[in-house]
Amino acid sequence: MILKYFLAEGVVCRHELFLAAVQDHPNDIFQELPDPILDDVAMHKPVDQPRLSCEPQDSIDAMKIAWRYQNLPKVQNALASTSRFGHYYDVSKTMEPEIRQAAKCHHFYLPEHPSHSSATHSSMLGSYSALLKSIEEVIRRDGFSVATTMTKSRNILRIGLHSLGSPLWDDDLCCQDNPKHSHALTTFLYGLRALMRSSLSVAVVTVPSHLIQSKTLMGSITRLCDNAIALESFKGSERETSPLYKDYHGLLHVRQVPYLNCLASQLPDHKDLAFKLKRKQFTIERLHLPPDLSETVSRVSRGELAGAGAMASACGSGNKHLDF
């Protein structure tokens, strides 16, 4: 879902796209992008403000509202894009074909590249080597390299790589505790990182981290990325039926934040984040838990308090309800 948001934002911003997948065809993923909620009406139409005049009828209408509110603009339901970052999308609808066709998208589907079995690098799988070569070719051919002379207006290349590290990429990270190709994905990420540093491009890589048993390997993969987040779903766990998390579908963990050109990275203000998939949108919110959901009463009853007060006043001895 986050990858689809990333690609949909590229379509709306008129960036070029590169999508690589191995299970679902990139065309199928591209056709399932969420529909953008465009607010052109709110952006281009001027806001009508009520005015006062000396006519009797206008004076009567002006007196129907409080004087402090009559000069304020009318409230609009649509959000203006000048007061927010990016765009909003409706996941219950798919993007219009006309909008998708206006964007230039490059595809890489592994079953359509039978020559991936021959690896060009000793520590890199043939599938990853073919993928890296395809990305490098697009960057060089379409002028996304920073070494290319600027002959026209430059654009941004958004790269989406789906489910790297899965067995479908001929990788055994998720199959064995001690995988044979343990350095294949990290070697690919090194090469991808070098391409990102020397080109006008940005990449989002999804990895099935819940299937990788080695924490050391996941730490190496995380450190090779500028940003790293992990989604922990409640489905199939005890938290799915717990009343504490009834308003959420999972937790979002921030594993890595950028630290380019600085001594230390800036940590986010809020680390307790949760996500939920609504009917029309995927939202990330701060995790707010209710104060108390225990079935047992934590307060003593009124009768016990009355009995304890009478005993303390008559005998002057202490009681467990009076200790503090």
Long-range contacts (C-beta under 8 A, 24 or more apart in sequence): 1-91, 1-277, 1-282, 2-204, 2-206, 2-231, 2-282, 3-29, 3-160, 3-162, 3-204, 3-206, 4-29, 4-32, 4-33, 4-34, 5-34, 5-89, 5-282, 6-158, 6-160, 6-204, 7-33, 7-158, 7-160, 8-33, 8-34, 8-36, 8-89, 8-95, 9-86, 9-87, 9-158, 10-103, 10-156, 10-158, 11-36, 11-95, 11-99, 11-100, 11-102, 11-103, 12-36, 12-87, 12-99, 13-156, 14-102, 14-103, 14-155, 15-103, 15-155, 15-156, 15-157, 15-158, 16-103, 16-104, 16-105, 16-106, 16-142, 16-144, 16-155, 16-156, 16-157, 16-158, 17-103, 17-104, 17-105, 17-106, 17-157, 17-158, 17-159, 17-160, 18-105, 18-106, 18-107, 18-108, 18-135, 18-138, 18-157, 18-158, 18-159, 18-160, 19-105, 19-106, 19-107, 19-108, 19-159, 19-160, 19-162, 20-107, 20-108, 20-109, 20-110, 20-131, 20-134, 20-135, 20-159, 20-160, 20-161, 20-162, 21-108, 21-109, 21-110, 21-162, 21-163, 22-109, 22-110, 22-111, 22-127, 22-162, 22-163, 22-166, 22-168, 22-169, 23-162, 23-163, 23-166, 23-168, 24-162, 25-107, 25-109, 26-105, 26-107, 26-108, 26-109, 27-107, 29-162, 30-100, 30-105, 30-107, 31-94, 31-100, 32-94, 33-94, 33-95, 33-100, 34-89, 34-90, 34-91, 34-93, 34-94, 34-95, 35-89, 35-90, 35-93, 35-94, 35-95, 35-96, 36-87, 36-88, 36-89, 36-90, 36-95, 36-99, 37-87, 37-88, 37-89, 37-90, 38-87, 39-78, 39-79, 39-80, 39-81, 41-78, 42-76, 42-78, 42-79, 42-80, 43-80, 43-81, 43-82, 47-73, 47-74, 47-76, 48-73, 48-74, 49-73, 49-74, 50-74, 88-281, 89-281, 90-280, 90-281, 91-277, 91-279, 91-280, 91-281, 91-282, 92-279, 92-280, 106-134, 106-138, 108-134, 108-135, 110-168, 110-169, 116-170, 121-187, 123-183, 123-184, 123-187, 124-184, 124-187, 124-188, 124-191, 125-169, 125-170, 125-171, 125-181, 125-184, 125-188, 126-170, 127-169, 127-170, 127-171, 128-164, 128-169, 128-171, 128-184, 128-185, 128-187, 128-188, 129-188, 131-161, 131-188, 132-188, 132-191, 132-192, 132-195, 135-159, 135-192, 135-195, 136-195, 139-195, 139-199, 139-201, 144-199, 144-200, 144-201, 145-198, 145-199, 145-200, 146-198, 146-199, 146-200, 147-198, 154-200, 155-200, 156-200, 156-201, 156-202, 157-199, 157-200, 157-201, 157-202, 158-201, 158-202, 158-203, 158-204, 159-201, 159-202, 159-203, 159-204, 160-203, 160-204, 161-203, 161-204, 161-205, 161-206, 162-206, 163-206, 163-207, 163-208, 164-188, 164-205, 164-206, 164-207, 165-207, 165-208, 165-212, 165-221, 166-208, 166-211, 173-211, 173-212, 173-214, 173-217, 174-208, 174-211, 174-212, 177-213, 177-214, 179-214, 179-217, 182-214, 182-217, 185-221, 186-217, 186-220, 186-221, 186-224, 189-221, 189-224, 189-225, 190-224, 193-224, 222-255, 222-256, 223-256, 225-256, 226-256, 226-258, 226-260, 227-256, 227-257, 227-258, 228-254, 228-255, 228-256, 229-253, 229-254, 229-255, 230-255, 231-275, 243-290, 243-293, 244-289, 244-290, 244-293, 245-274, 247-276, 248-274, 248-275, 248-276, 248-285, 248-287, 249-274, 249-275, 249-276, 249-277, 250-274, 250-275, 250-276, 251-275, 251-287, 252-284
